[in-house]
């Protein structure tokens, strides 16, 4: 059943030092709001999910394979499944992330090491 919600009503949790996440899970996708402190880093990892990263405010540096890409406010990028990538917040940043299929490890809270390869 479809229900209205807002980020203010969704639990915020620490994913890594300097990085908080909130998420909304559907049957086939995960929508997440990520809040980065300046300098926060997500180490190189990969997963079976396609990922769309949309910067709402701030500036991220994404490294895919060995290519560096800066994403600023209003910019977005599709990261294909199983492509190694890392992220660094060059300033305080909020991004929206879409994963398909949904992040089952996040859904069941089985991500003690949230970046492990799935």
N, C-alpha and C positions, 0 to 999 in steps of 0.2 A: 504494500500500500504506500503510495506517495505521501510524504509528509514534509512540511516546511520546516526548515531549521536555519541556523546561522552559525558562523564560526564562533561567536560568543557562547554558544550553547554546547559546543563540541570540546571534549577533553583535550587538553594540551599536554604533551609528554616530551621528555627529553629523549632525543634520539642519539645524539653525540654531544660532546662538550661544545657549547655555543650554538646548538641547533635544536629547535623544538619542532614538533609536528602535530598536526591535527589531521584527522582523516574521516572520510565518509566512504563507505563501501557499498557498492551495488552488487548485483549478481555477477557482472562481468568486468567491472572496473573499480579502481580505487582512485578517489580524488583526495589530494592532500594539500594542506597549507603548510609551508615550511618557513620558519622564522630563523634567519641566520644572524648571529652577531658578526660584526666585521672581523675578518680573519678566520672564521670558522672553516674547517676543511672536512670534506667527505672524501675519504681515501678511495683510490682506484678500486673499482668493483664492476661486476656485471650481473645481470639477472635475465631470466627468460621473458620478462615483461617488456613490452614497448613502453616508452616513457616520453611524455611531452612535458617540457619545463617552460613555464611562462613567468617572466619576472614582472611582478606587480609594482614593486618599488625597489630601488637599489641596483647593485651591479654584481654579477657572478662571472667567474672565470671557469669555463668548462674545458676539460681536456678529454678529448675522444681520440683513442689510439694515441698518436703523438701530436695531434693538432689542437691548438688553444683557440678558444672562441669566447669573446666577451659578450654577455647578454645583459642589456640594460632594460630599463623600464619599458614595458610594452612589447618587448621582443620575446620570441619563443623559439624552441628547437625540439625536433623529434629525434629521440635517441632510439635507434633500432634495438630489438631484442639481442641480448648476448654481446653487445659492443662494450668493451671496457671503457669506463669513464670515471672521472673524478670532478669534484667541484670545490671552488674556494670562493668565499664571499669577500669581495674587494671592499665592500662597505656593508653596513647594516642592510639586510635584504629580506623581502618577503616574496616567495614564489608560490605558484600554484603548480602542482604536479599531477599528471594523469597517468595512470598505469593500466595497461590492458594486456592480458587478463589481470584481474585484481590481484593485489599482493596478499596471497594466502598466509604468508609468514606474518604479516602485519595483522591480518584479521584475527588469527588465533593467538596473537601475542607471543609467538614462538621466534622472536628475533632478538635473543639475548646478545647476539653479534649481528646487528641489523644489516651489515654489509656482506655477510657471508654469501658465497655463490650458491645460487639455487638452480 
